[in-house]
Amino acid sequence: MSDSSDKDQDETTEKNGTDSAGDTVSFAEEDVQTEAAKEPPPPPDPLEVAKAEASKFRDQLLRTAADFDNFRKRSRREVEEATRKGTEKALKELLPVFDNLERATASAEAAPDVKSVADGLRMVGKQFTTTLEKLQVRRITAVGLPFDPMMHEAIQHVESAEHAAGVITHEVQAGYTIGDVLLRAAMVVVSKGGPAAEEPSAAPSEPEKDAEPVN
């Protein structure tokens, strides 16, 4: 009976010892895992980071270039459309003038006198001036005004007793503005003043007489 009890006690002791050893190993593994979890992750590779940023910037650059190309094409189409509409408007205003000029030319061939032809041409010229004003084109006033290099182009300077120096005496070719922009400068003749007055010639001096000898 005693031997049996001792045997059971030994088996219990061996079992408990095995359990204690297993618990010790388990605790050691947990400690290793805990320490591994506490370690910081390795830093990212600088080369990979640079490649990622370069790829991102390349995509942005491609999108920007595509947007700019679309904007450039759209702007060019808008400019061309605006130019076409402006030309169309101007031609629609000028075509009636051309029609009347053709009628005046046809009438001139059968006109009984020159005056009727001149009157017809004068009417066409007036219509042309009115049409230009509709298009905001104005003729530059020149004769009798001081020369303005921003509006006038002097092709000759002449003496004039009627106009002061620097005043325009004649208009050779009319100038025009469109709005506030110079379309064509007026070609003019500018006065350089009246002829210079001739200075009176000095009276001839009498020859000196020789002094008489004193006695």
HELIX and SHEET records of a PDB file:
HELIX    1   1 SER A    2  LYS A   38  1                                  37    
HELIX    2   2 PRO A   46  GLU A  109  1                                  64    
HELIX    3   3 VAL A  114  LYS A  134  1                                  21    
SHEET    1   A 3 VAL A 137  ARG A 139  0                                        
SHEET    2   A 3 TYR A 176  ILE A 178 -1                                        
SHEET    3   A 3 VAL A 181  ARG A 184 -1                                        
SHEET    1   B 3 HIS A 152  VAL A 158  0                                        
SHEET    2   B 3 ALA A 186  SER A 191  1                                        
SHEET    3   B 3 ILE A 168  GLN A 173 -1                                        
END                                                                             
